[in-house]
Amino acid sequence: MTAPLLEREGAQALLVAEAARAHAGTGRLVLLRGATGTGRTAALERATAQAAALGLRVLSVRCSPEDRAAPFSSVRHLLCGIPEFTDSEPSGTGERDTAARLWRTLYTYAEQAPLCVAVDDVHLADPLSHRWFTEAARRVDALPLLLLATERSQYDIAPHPAGLTHTLPPSLVRTLTLHPLGEAAATRLVRDELPSATPQFIADCVRAGAGSPLLLRALLEDLREAPGTRLPESSAALYPGAYPAAVSWWLDSAGKETAEVARALAGIELTALPEDLADPAELLAAASGTDPARVTGWLTAMTRLGPLRPDDRGRPRWAHPLLRDAVLAGWPAERRLAAGRAAAGEMLRRGDPVEAVARQLLAVTALGEPWALRTLRDAAAVAVREARPADAVRYLRRALDEPLPDALRQRLLTELGSLEYSGSTAPGGIPRLTEALRLPAGSQDRVRTALALGTALADRGEVQPAVRVLHRVAGGLAGHPELARTVRAAVALLSDQDQTVRAEAYRALSDTADRSPSLVGTAGAALLVRYAATAGTSSAREAMGRIRELLTGPADPLAEPFLLGTAAAVAQWADELDEAEALVERGLDGQRPGYLHPMAAALRNVRLDVTAARGDHQRILAEHAARSGPDPHGSESAGPGPESASHGPELPWREPESAWRGAELARRGSEYVQRGPESAWRGSESARRGPESAQHGPESAQHGPESARRGSEYVQRGPDNADAHAVLALVATGRLGRARRLVDSRLLREAAESWELNRFLYARGVLRSAEGDLPGALHDFLESGRRQSARTVHSPVVTPWRSAAAACQLALGNRPEALALATEELRLARVWDTPRTVGRALRALGRATGGPEGLQLTTEAVELLRSAPDGTELAAGLLDLGVQLLAHGDRPRARAALREAAAHAERLGALHLRTQAADALRETGARRAPSPHTGADSLTAGERRVADLAAQGRTNTEIAELLGLARRTVETHLTSTYRKLGVRGRGELGVGLKGEDTPT
């Protein structure tokens, strides 16, 4: 035996001493006890070699269960090593006579010379041999005979018979227990075999070895040729397969009951979460059909030996996934399924959480039991409520394996299809929804399925097929007027994604309302109010009066979300933001979890629009960062929604006026608009093409490889409402580079025609204007307006594109065009008649008009905007007023207006506006501009020192020691720095301190 026996030095020394004692004439039994794989046989072989080296003759035998049927089989095999021994037995000889004859043979042989008798695995000896070895141990003390025996001493589920020394006095026996291999010795063994292995690889090998020299050496044999950099978790990846073979042998030696419990634990681990195993003994006993008390003992023993390790809550788990996989190997499929079913039943009986039971059901085939289906459905409902759609999908897919009536299968398919579509970039849920619509079901279930399928199809840009689906279902709703009203509302809502379908849908809805108002219901009536608002034919007072009247009337349960979402959008346009928020929350609370609904995304979009209307840029950016990802159909993405209910606020339109102010100040010799080389190139190139660059499609803002490279931090996909709001918020907070990368990452060429694309074009125009690309910005504003007008959306309450385009036209020297656009915007704004829409339009017309009349219009705009909810609009109006007052030579009033503008912008975090106000203040001759409260320049000396060290990678403790500060002071400085720079942590400090765009 060449391999070292690690951590066995004490045992070897004792064995050498006992051999020397026997050589001197006094024998004894030495019993080596240990669990399977702890090296009993190796220690015995080393001891017999040392005994032979001391001059002892050696007789050895390895007991085997195959010989247990033959009397004295193990003893006979042992004595075969004596030349004089004959195995012949006179007929009629009894057991006692045979035992005596065998003892005399051994005694005579021991008298001739000192003798070492080695019996390996004595626990496997046949019963008569086992008794013979016990009796021999009583007599060896007077002989030069060392009796060595190894015995397995491992706790198994099936109790063991009495051991070899059970009836012997302690004075006749020396017992040595071989303990599991320690971590240090196991680490040394792995490092010796694999010198280039990483510390993590070594640690994983040690865990997979489970304290067993047998398992660890087998694993190293498999890894010797191709160790790799990461220990696999599947035994199938090992070659030649010594490790799984060793684990299988280890299980076989423990007995079938123990092997069943071990495999049940491995199987449950694969499907359960750690918390599912809070009390595993009863669960394993039920799964394996064994005694819970014995299972508890086995878990304790295996944890002490090393195959199991407690997790962070003290629950036993297999030491490594590779060991668990090897334990599962060879488990018959029928036994695995039976154990899983039994475990699930036991968990249900003892009242475990419903998802814990469901996770066990995932691993087994259909049970055909009502409790199994009920458990899976309940688990799916829990997962949906906790926003874990992937888990809900798994439970529902498994539920479909159970025997189901068609009506129930139809409902499950609708929910599953909704979840699959919402949680995947591929249209995976549409086939499920299509199948559900083909199954026989009640009218209400069919309508719910049609709403889900229509929502999914419209979200993919397939609006006409979505409308056809709804019309087909409506044809079978005779006798269900409330469901027919719901379908009509859904058709109108989904049609907002396609201008041709939209015109036809609202014409039909309006005609029906004229003929019989009861056929459209409150939801349909609210949609017509919204349509009139977007068309510019209704005032806010009239619209809200009608909406509030409809909200007090009875509503159909399925149609109520349409009413609430539409009402919320109208309220948001009317600047009734608190009322709009309350309607959104009420609508979202009423949504049925797990089902696609046309109004769900629309309600979330209104909530986002309200946030934008309040000027809360940081919240918009935080929510966009949280929901931004590769899934365009995620729960927070903008799904199909009407131009109304999903359409945003009258967006705080700010940036295009920077072009007008730039031109105005440039006439007085100021370098107000600073353009870098890139923006200058875009501006000159666009100017060369001229305003007619509107002929280029919405994709014309691709800025070459550099933009593509920068845009790679965002997932490439089509734009939505949240993207548009994020771009506007980034521009408002002065992060143009980040806004450009977001814009460049959106695939406008592939984007379906929708109100969200129009919204995004407007936002891109705002960015282009801020970058100095005025012709490009003008193109985007005009294109957004053209698309909206084609949809009969004329009111500036939706998107104020005319004011934005007027500012660009004015800056490009096209005053007549600017006046026409601003005048039309004011006319439409006065129809809607809210301070924000009218005030914004007055600002645009005041700029385009110029002179005393323009100053009067801007003054009127500021007074109106003081009562508007968005302070950003007021800040922009004050900035316009200050610039115009300065142009008229009224410096004191100009300074007052500009200081107020800077203060409002600072409070809102509108860095872009604050910077413009500060620049304009300097033009008034003010001694100093307002001190900034955001950005790198706003940091105190102490904050700057702490931030610089943190950006270098120093910890808070290190910074405190270097600067002689308390750790709490360092934390306070960093918190203040993060707020001023608009960053989220240390990783963004470097960029923020340089004054560059920081991640959102």
VEXGUVEX-206605 format. One line per 4 residues: number of its first residue (from 0); for each residue x, y, z of C-alpha. Coordinates in steps of 0.02 Angstrom, whole numbers. Each point is the difference from the previous one (the first is absolute). Layout:
# VEXGUVEX-206605
NUM> X:Y:Z | ...
***
This chain:
# VEXGUVEX-206605
0> 0:0:0 | 89:154:-61 | -128:135:36 | 24:90:165
4> -124:-33:140 | -40:176:50 | -48:35:181 | 28:-184:47
8> 170:19:85 | -67:-36:175 | -88:-158:-57 | 157:-62:-88
12> 107:29:154 | -120:-97:110 | -7:-144:-123 | 190:-11:-4
16> 4:-4:190 | -131:-139:5 | 98:-99:-128 | 156:14:106
20> -101:-55:152 | -62:-154:-93 | 176:-38:-59 | 49:-2:184
24> -132:-133:37 | -156:97:53 | -137:16:-127 | -154:108:-9
28> -145:45:-112 | 18:170:-84 | -160:59:-82 | 5:137:-132
32> -172:80:-13 | -58:132:-122 | -131:52:-126 | 1:-59:-179
36> 141:81:-98 | 103:58:150 | 146:-114:-45 | -22:-151:114
40> 68:-121:-128 | 149:111:-42 | 43:17:184 | -14:-190:23
44> 113:-34:-149 | 129:123:66 | -7:-83:172 | 25:-176:-68
48> 149:59:-102 | 77:75:155 | -36:-159:99 | 86:-103:-133
52> 148:118:7 | 12:-37:188 | 8:-186:-34 | -181:-52:22
56> -76:-122:-120 | -162:66:-75 | -165:-86:-33 | -136:109:-78
60> -177:-12:-62 | -127:124:-70 | -176:-44:49 | -137:10:-130
64> -190:-7:6 | 5:-131:-139 | 76:-126:123 | -124:26:140
68> -99:-156:-42 | 148:-120:25 | 40:-42:183 | 173:57:56
72> 34:64:-176 | 106:149:56 | 102:-105:123 | 34:-133:-129
76> 59:131:-125 | 113:71:135 | 79:-166:46 | 31:-48:-180
80> 164:93:20 | 65:-136:119 | 88:-138:-97 | -60:-138:117
84> -181:55:-4 | -123:-115:-84 | -179:50:-26 | -67:-176:7
88> -127:-33:135 | -58:-170:62 | -184:-30:-30 | -113:34:147
92> 117:128:80 | -96:134:94 | 31:188:4 | 88:-9:169
96> 120:-135:-58 | 37:95:-160 | 35:159:96 | 118:-93:118
100> 94:-82:-143 | 22:167:-89 | 63:80:160 | 127:-140:30
104> 67:27:-176 | 27:185:33 | 70:-31:175 | 129:-125:-65
108> 53:119:-137 | 19:145:123 | 108:-104:117 | 126:-24:-138
112> 33:187:-27 | -83:168:39 | -154:23:-106 | -105:145:-65
116> -179:-44:-48 | -85:137:-105 | -188:-7:-27 | -70:136:-113
120> -184:46:11 | -36:-120:142 | -179:64:5 | -28:-92:-165
124> 59:-168:68 | -122:-145:7 | -80:-18:173 | 105:-150:54
128> 162:81:-55 | -51:161:89 | -27:-97:162 | 163:-96:-27
132> 99:164:-16 | -80:63:161 | 50:-158:94 | 175:7:-73
136> 18:176:68 | -28:-70:175 | 151:-116:-16 | 135:95:-93
140> 70:88:153 | 103:-156:40 | 64:-20:-178 | 122:98:-110
144> -148:42:-110 | -61:172:-53 | -180:-9:-58 | -40:151:-111
148> -177:29:-61 | -90:142:-89 | -184:34:28 | -118:122:-81
152> -75:115:130 | -117:115:-94 | -177:50:48 | -122:-74:-125
156> -188:3:-12 | -10:-188:28 | 73:-41:173 | 161:-104:2
160> 25:-165:92 | 114:1:151 | 183:36:-37 | 150:-113:24
164> 44:67:172 | -177:6:66 | 30:-142:127 | 186:27:31
168> 73:84:153 | 90:163:-42 | 166:-67:64 | 9:-123:-146
172> -27:131:-137 | 83:155:-64 | -123:97:-108 | 56:133:-123
176> -128:111:-88 | 51:72:-168 | -79:172:-14 | -45:89:-164
180> 141:89:-88 | 24:177:64 | -7:151:-113 | 187:36:13
184> 48:-178:-48 | -126:-5:-142 | 63:166:-65 | 178:-64:2
188> -51:-156:-94 | -87:100:-137 | 143:124:-15 | 128:-143:-15
192> -101:-79:-141 | -50:162:-87 | 135:130:36 | -72:129:-120
196> -176:-4:72 | -75:162:64 | -48:19:183 | -185:-5:-46
200> 23:-158:-102 | 93:-82:143 | -136:51:124 | -134:-74:-115
204> 97:-163:-13 | 14:-10:188 | -187:24:19 | -39:-130:-134
208> 120:-120:87 | -109:13:156 | 140:-49:119 | 16:-170:-82
212> 173:-51:-66 | -91:-122:-114 | -108:132:-83 | 135:132:-8
216> 128:-115:-82 | -131:-61:-124 | -42:181:-43 | 183:43:-26
220> 18:-150:-114 | -139:70:-109 | 77:174:1 | 180:-48:-28
224> -6:5:-190 | -108:155:-20 | -19:95:163 | -82:153:-76
228> -28:164:91 | -168:-38:81 | -58:-160:82 | -148:-67:-97
232> -167:-25:85 | -45:-152:-102 | 89:-167:15 | -30:-26:-186
236> 141:124:-30 | 126:-112:90 | 109:-129:-87 | 30:-145:23
240> -136:11:131 | 92:-59:154 | -88:127:111 | -182:-47:-39
244> 50:-184:12 | 74:31:172 | -155:93:57 | -109:-143:-63
248> 105:-125:96 | -9:110:154 | -190:0:-11 | -11:-187:-31
252> 104:-35:154 | -123:99:105 | -149:-106:-50 | -151:32:-109
256> -96:94:135 | 141:124:27 | 28:18:-187 | -185:39:-22
260> 5:137:132 | 161:72:-72 | -74:8:-174 | -163:71:63
264> 96:141:83 | 94:32:-163 | -160:-1:-101 | -90:119:117
268> 150:117:0 | -12:14:-189 | -179:61:3 | -10:85:170
272> 61:164:66 | 102:-2:161 | -149:56:103 | -99:-151:-61
276> 114:-112:103 | -33:78:168 | -40:-171:75 | 62:-128:-126
280> -6:-160:105 | -188:-30:-13 | 2:51:-183 | 141:-121:-42
284> -82:-138:101 | -162:21:-97 | 92:6:-166 | 101:-158:38
288> -121:-96:109 | 119:-7:149 | 1:40:186 | 9:189:34
292> 103:-27:157 | 131:-99:-98 | 0:134:-135 | 36:134:130
296> 146:-101:65 | 67:-27:-175 | -7:185:-41 | 96:39:159
300> 130:-135:-35 | 27:51:-181 | 19:182:49 | 133:-49:126
304> 91:-111:-126 | 0:127:-143 | -115:-56:-142 | -130:122:64
308> 33:178:52 | -118:119:89 | -54:152:-99 | -6:175:74
312> -159:-48:94 | 67:-164:66 | -93:-112:-123 | 95:-152:-68
316> 47:8:-183 | 114:-106:-108 | 177:70:14 | 15:38:-187
320> -116:-8:-152 | 117:-127:-82 | -20:-117:150 | -188:24:-6
324> -3:-41:-185 | 103:-157:26 | -118:-54:138 | -148:18:-119
328> 86:-98:-139 | -74:-171:-21 | -162:38:94 | -139:-82:-100
332> -122:123:-75 | -151:-84:78 | 78:10:173 | 45:182:-24
336> -177:43:-53 | -75:-99:143 | 112:88:125 | -45:170:-72
340> -186:-37:11 | 17:-61:178 | 101:153:49 | -129:117:-75
344> -140:-89:90 | 92:9:166 | 37:185:-22 | -184:33:-36
348> -52:-104:152 | 113:95:119 | -55:169:-68 | 157:57:-91
352> -12:159:-109 | -93:-33:-160 | 150:39:-110 | 109:-124:94
356> -126:-136:-41 | -14:60:-180 | 188:-7:-24 | -6:-184:42
360> -143:-28:-122 | 106:76:-139 | 114:-152:8 | -137:-131:-17
364> -124:-50:-132 | -186:32:10 | -83:-66:158 | -181:18:-51
368> -37:59:177 | -105:158:28 | 122:62:134 | 145:-1:-124
372> -90:113:-124 | -61:114:138 | 176:14:72 | 78:45:-168
376> -131:133:-36 | 17:75:173 | 189:4:-18 | -15:88:-167
380> -112:131:79 | 128:31:138 | 140:18:-127 | -101:124:-103
384> -41:105:152 | 185:4:46 | 51:51:-178 | 87:-165:-42
388> -80:-42:-167 | 132:-131:-46 | -48:-104:153 | -185:20:-38
392> 30:-61:-177 | 85:-158:65 | -145:-40:115 | -132:29:-133
396> 92:-104:-130 | 5:-142:124 | -184:26:43 | -45:-29:-182
400> 70:-177:17 | -141:-44:121 | -168:-62:-65 | -105:157:-32
404> -173:41:-65 | 2:114:-153 | -66:152:92 | 137:-8:131
408> 133:-37:-130 | -58:154:-95 | 23:111:152 | 171:-73:39
412> 57:23:-180 | -56:182:4 | 98:36:158 | 151:-99:-58
416> 0:83:-171 | -10:172:82 | 146:-38:114 | 105:-78:-137
420> -25:150:-113 | 37:125:138 | 159:-89:51 | 81:-37:-167
424> 75:94:-145 | -76:-131:-116 | -187:-10:-34 | -9:-161:99
428> -167:34:81 | -99:34:-158 | -21:-185:-49 | -64:-37:176
432> -127:141:-10 | -53:-55:-174 | -27:-177:64 | -99:66:148
436> -115:98:-116 | -40:-159:-97 | -55:-97:154 | -181:3:56
440> -24:121:144 | -123:122:76 | -24:171:-79 | 94:93:136
444> 150:-116:-13 | 1:17:-189 | -1:190:14 | 142:-5:126
448> 101:-110:-119 | -38:112:-148 | 58:153:98 | 163:-88:42
452> 30:-59:-178 | -47:169:-72 | 120:85:120 | 144:-113:-51
456> -33:19:-187 | -15:189:10 | 160:8:102 | 88:-84:-146
460> -72:128:-121 | -133:-121:-66 | -146:115:40 | -116:-55:-140
464> 10:-186:49 | -29:54:181 | -158:94:-48 | -60:-146:-106
468> 19:-117:150 | -107:116:106 | -132:20:-135 | -14:-189:-19
472> -29:-21:186 | -124:145:2 | -104:-93:-129 | -37:-136:128
476> -53:114:142 | -185:11:-33 | -87:17:165 | 155:70:86
480> -8:189:-29 | 125:38:138 | 131:-112:-83 | -36:75:-171
484> 33:173:74 | 166:-61:68 | 52:-66:-170 | -47:165:-85
488> 106:95:125 | 146:-118:-29 | -13:21:-189 | 7:189:18
492> 146:-9:120 | 106:-120:-102 | -36:96:-159 | 108:143:65
496> 149:-98:-66 | -56:14:-180 | -66:163:-74 | -109:-84:-132
500> -82:-116:124 | -15:141:126 | -105:111:-113 | -118:-143:-41
504> -13:-59:181 | -44:171:70 | -120:36:-141 | -92:-162:41
508> 4:37:186 | -67:175:-28 | -139:-60:-115 | -51:-131:127
512> -3:129:139 | -108:115:-105 | -125:-139:-37 | -2:-83:171
516> 113:65:138 | -33:-154:106 | 91:-107:-128 | 167:86:32
520> -12:12:189 | 101:112:114 | 168:-62:-64 | -45:34:-181
524> -68:172:45 | 162:41:92 | 101:-51:-153 | -103:120:-106
528> 37:140:126 | 183:-39:-15 | -12:-2:-190 | -78:173:0
532> 138:63:116 | 139:-61:-115 | -90:66:-154 | -1:175:75
536> -189:18:8 | -28:-5:188 | 54:103:149 | 76:-73:158
540> -150:60:102 | -124:-86:-117 | 104:-159:-9 | 22:-16:187
544> -182:38:33 | -54:-141:-115 | 134:-118:68 | -53:29:180
548> -180:-29:-48 | 46:-166:-81 | 102:-53:152 | -153:17:111
552> -104:-113:-109 | -5:-191:-3 | 143:-86:-89 | 16:-174:-75
556> 130:-100:99 | 104:-47:-151 | -16:173:-76 | 41:98:158
560> 190:3:-33 | -35:87:-166 | -102:132:89 | 128:28:138
564> 151:7:-116 | -83:118:-121 | -62:111:141 | 176:3:75
568> 75:57:-165 | -126:140:-21 | 25:54:180 | 188:6:-25
572> -19:108:-155 | -116:114:98 | 136:20:133 | -107:-91:128
576> 153:-102:47 | -57:-62:170 | -163:-59:-73 | 92:-83:-144
580> 116:-92:119 | -146:-63:104 | -87:-65:-156 | 160:-88:-57
584> 22:-88:167 | -183:-49:1 | 15:-69:-176 | 159:-97:37
588> -73:-71:159 | -147:-65:-99 | 106:-88:-130 | -11:-189:7
592> 177:-62:32 | 71:-113:-132 | -110:56:-145 | 48:114:-143
596> -116:148:-11 | 7:146:-122 | -12:126:141 | 136:-67:116
600> 147:79:-91 | -105:155:-35 | -30:25:186 | 185:-16:37
604> 38:124:-137 | -121:126:74 | 87:-20:166 | 164:37:-88
608> -78:149:-88 | -58:70:167 | 177:-14:67 | 64:96:-151
612> -136:131:21 | 63:30:176 | 177:25:-68 | 72:-145:102
616> 145:-41:-116 | 96:-108:123 | -147:-115:29 | -27:-19:-187
620> 182:-47:-24 | 2:-119:148 | -155:-91:-62 | 70:-8:-176
624> 162:-75:64 | -97:-128:102 | -106:-58:-146 | 126:18:-140
628> 53:-168:-69 | -10:-120:-146 | -185:-38:26 | -109:121:-97
632> -156:-82:69 | 51:9:183 | -120:51:133 | 58:179:-2
636> 18:22:-187 | -126:103:-93 | -120:-118:-79 | -144:43:-113
640> -86:153:63 | -104:138:-70 | 66:166:-49 | -103:60:143
644> 15:-117:143 | 181:-39:-32 | 43:165:-71 | 98:104:106
648> -10:160:75 | 13:153:-94 | 184:-32:2 | 104:133:85
652> 71:73:-159 | 157:95:41 | 149:-29:-109 | -51:72:-170
656> -15:174:73 | 188:-8:32 | 17:18:-187 | -106:158:1
660> 92:73:148 | 165:-45:-84 | -48:94:-157 | -66:147:99
664> 160:17:103 | 108:-32:-151 | -71:157:-78 | 76:91:149
668> 169:-80:-24 | -17:-137:129 | 68:-175:-20 | -156:-69:83
672> -12:-164:-92 | 160:-100:19 | 20:-137:-131 | 133:-132:-7
676> 73:-61:-164 | -122:-146:-11 | -155:104:29 | 66:133:-118
680> 20:-133:-134 | -176:-62:26 | -65:177:-4 | 92:50:-158
684> -43:-160:-89 | -183:18:46 | 4:181:-52 | 72:-49:-167
688> -147:-119:-24 | -116:136:64 | -162:-13:95 | -64:-116:-132
692> 104:-133:88 | -168:-52:68 | -7:-113:-152 | 120:-114:92
696> -85:-132:106 | 5:-6:188 | 156:-104:-11 | 99:147:-69
700> 81:33:168 | 125:-141:-12 | 167:79:36 | 121:-128:-67
704> 111:-131:81 | 43:107:149 | -181:22:47 | -30:-184:-26
708> 145:-40:115 | -63:117:135 | -176:-65:-18 | 54:-178:36
712> -27:26:187 | -187:-4:-36 | -90:-151:-69 | -44:24:-183
716> -189:7:-20 | -143:110:-54 | -43:158:99 | -141:21:123
720> -76:134:108 | 121:-30:144 | 147:24:-118 | -70:167:-59
724> -21:60:179 | 175:-59:43 | 76:96:-146 | -90:159:52
728> 53:-22:182 | 181:-30:-51 | 1:157:-105 | -82:99:140
732> 132:-57:124 | 142:40:-119 | 52:-177:-47 | -2:17:-188
736> 127:-139:-32 | -105:-126:92 | -155:59:-90 | 88:-20:-167
740> 52:-178:42 | -178:-43:48 | -71:75:-160 | 127:-90:-109
744> -42:-167:80 | -181:5:-53 | -40:-85:-166 | -115:123:-85
748> 8:-87:-168 | -84:-155:72 | -120:95:113 | -184:-25:-36
752> -109:152:-32 | -61:58:169 | -28:149:112 | 155:-52:95
756> 108:22:-155 | -72:175:-22 | 39:40:181 | 178:-63:-22
760> 25:104:-158 | -47:154:99 | 123:-46:138 | 137:-29:-128
764> -36:172:-71 | 23:76:174 | 169:-87:13 | 54:57:-173
768> -47:178:41 | 102:-6:160 | 147:-70:-99 | -13:144:-125
772> -68:-102:-145 | -144:119:-38 | -49:-67:-173 | 2:-177:68
776> -106:53:148 | -122:90:-115 | -16:-157:-105 | -45:-104:153
780> -129:125:64 | -84:16:-169 | 2:-187:-28 | -77:-30:172
784> -133:130:-41 | -35:-73:-171 | -27:-172:74 | -112:66:138
788> -105:104:-117 | -26:-153:-110 | -77:-82:155 | -115:151:30
792> 104:47:151 | 13:189:-10 | -3:64:179 | 167:54:76
796> -56:-89:159 | 74:-159:-75 | 167:62:-66 | 40:185:-24
800> 94:-26:-162 | -55:166:-77 | 82:104:137 | 159:-102:-17
804> 1:16:-190 | -34:188:14 | 156:24:106 | 105:-93:-129
808> -74:98:-145 | 34:163:90 | 181:-48:38 | 24:-48:-183
812> -64:171:-54 | -173:-55:-56 | -108:120:102 | -160:-14:-105
816> -1:-188:19 | 35:17:186 | -145:124:21 | -119:-116:-93
820> 44:-148:108 | -8:96:164 | -165:84:-45 | -82:-166:-41
824> 67:-75:162 | -75:142:101 | -168:-18:-88 | -8:-186:43
828> 66:30:176 | -138:126:35 | -126:-134:-48 | 67:-116:134
832> 29:150:112 | 115:-55:141 | 139:112:69 | 136:-116:-59
836> -55:-21:-180 | -47:183:-22 | 153:65:92 | 117:-106:-104
840> -82:55:-162 | 9:184:54 | 186:-21:31 | 26:-69:-174
844> -101:140:-80 | 87:132:107 | 170:-58:-63 | -58:-7:-181
848> -84:171:12 | 141:94:86 | -1:183:47 | -116:76:131
852> -145:-109:-56 | 106:-156:21 | 55:58:173 | -183:24:49
856> -44:-175:-60 | 145:-76:98 | -49:97:157 | -177:-68:-17
860> 72:-176:-24 | 101:12:162 | -152:54:100 | -100:-146:-67
864> 140:-124:30 | 11:47:183 | -160:-100:24 | 59:-149:-105
868> 60:-159:89 | 167:-14:-90 | 125:123:73 | 117:-35:-146
872> -119:88:-119 | 0:151:116 | 190:-1:9 | 9:-3:-190
876> -127:142:-11 | 98:106:124 | 157:-31:-99 | -87:59:-160
880> -65:152:92 | 171:43:68 | 80:-13:-172 | -134:110:-78
884> 10:129:139 | 188:6:-25 | -28:27:-186 | -111:149:45
888> 132:72:117 | -91:-35:162 | 146:-80:92 | -70:6:179
892> -160:-91:-47 | 99:-118:-112 | 114:-47:145 | -148:-31:114
896> -85:-113:-127 | 160:-95:-37 | 42:-26:183 | -174:-69:29
900> 20:-112:-152 | 167:-66:66 | -76:-34:170 | -146:-99:-74
904> 116:-99:-114 | 117:-39:146 | -143:-64:106 | -59:-115:-139
908> 174:-62:-46 | -18:75:-175 | 186:30:-24 | -20:49:-182
912> -121:142:42 | 102:55:151 | 156:14:-106 | -92:103:-130
916> -69:114:135 | 174:23:75 | 72:43:-171 | -140:124:-33
920> 27:79:172 | 180:38:-46 | -66:89:-154 | -99:116:115
924> 159:56:86 | -40:-90:163 | 152:-5:112 | -14:-186:24
928> -113:-137:-59 | -94:-107:126 | 111:-131:80 | -38:-171:-72
932> -70:-131:117 | 31:-145:-118 | 145:-58:-108 | 185:-15:38
936> 18:188:29 | -125:-8:143 | 108:-114:109 | 80:71:155
940> 187:-19:24 | -27:-140:126 | -122:-91:-114 | 120:15:-145
944> 146:-75:98 | -106:-146:59 | -74:-27:-174 | 171:0:-84
948> 64:-135:118 | -159:-103:-19 | 15:11:-190 | 177:-71:17
952> -73:-155:83 | 34:42:182 | -119:-70:131 | -91:111:124
956> 115:-60:139 | 156:40:-102 | -67:173:-45 | -39:37:183
960> 177:-49:51 | 83:99:-140 | -99:160:33 | -14:-17:188
964> -190:-6:-5 | -131:-105:84 | -70:-139:-110 | -173:75:21
968> 63:167:-69 | 69:-89:-153 | -169:-85:-29 | -91:167:17
972> 117:84:-126 | -25:-142:-124 | -189:2:17 | -1:187:-36
976> 119:-25:-146 | -108:-135:-80 | -151:116:10 | 90:149:-75
980> 77:-100:-141 | -157:-101:-35 | 94:-165:14 | -46:-162:88
984> 165:-54:74 | 189:-10:-5 | 5:-76:-172 | -68:160:-77
988> 101:125:100 | 142:12:-126 | -114:55:-140 | -103:115:111
992> 153:90:69 | 60:36:-177 | -166:83:-37 | -43:-128:-134
996> -165:-88:-25 | -33:-122:139 | -100:-160:-15 | -183:12:44
***
